[in-house]
């Protein structure tokens, strides 16, 4: 038997109340009737509709509280991925460089001020310092001889646009070859 759209709408409307079964409602109305009879026998004049309304309010409150109880079966384990988590992006450092270069390529005329160029220059300066004992700013002629003219100008001169992938590969190869 399929559920009608109106029945589904009523079910969605009553969803915050939890599972409201008819037997507790019938029992609450019967208890309200019994309380009314007891009140009449005791000489207290109480309107039956007030007792029924009070009983239904109690059933409704119970249903809402029961709907807020914790589930009995455990929820599945929550899996969260962040950008820096190695399982999601296994080559995080490579991806960061790629992101920086994509950003630099997207901003024509502003490559000289991007983070990618500054970090390439810092990387080359550190390799020169560690492998050769040279300073990129203090010993420019020696660094030019080690890196080559094109790579030295790329790292120290004004380079307005991001180099092509081939040119960038040549510069990276020159930096890697520092020994």
C-alpha positions, 0 to 999 in steps of 0.5 A: 500500500503506497502512502499518499502525498498528503499522508507524507506531509502529515508524517513530516509535520508530526516528525518532531513528535517522535512516534506517536502511537494511538494507544497512549492517547486512548489511555490518556483520554480514559485516564482523564475520564476516570479522573473526572469521575473521581473528581465528581464523586469527591464533589469537585466540579471540573470540566472534562475537556480540561482534563482531556486536554491536560492528558493529551498535553502530557502524552505530547510532552512524553512523545517529544521527550522520547523523540529526543532520546539517544538512538540505541544503535551507534552512528557510523564513524564520521570521516572528515577530510581536510586540505592538508591531510596526506590521505586526501592529497598524498603530495601535499607539498607538490600540490601547494607549489602547484596551487601557488604557480597556478595563482601566479599564472592567473595574475599576468604581470604580477609574478615577481610579487607572488609567494611562489617566486619568493619561495623559489628564491628562498629555496635556491638561496638556502641550497646555495648556502648549504651546498656551496657556502654562497649568498645569493645577495652577497656573492652574485657573481659566484651564484650566477656561475653556479645557477646559470644566467637565466636562472639567476636573473629569474631568481633576482631580476624582475620577472613580470609573468610566470614562466612557461612550464618548460622554462620553469622546469629548466630553472628548477633543474638548475636549482636541483643541480646545485652541489 
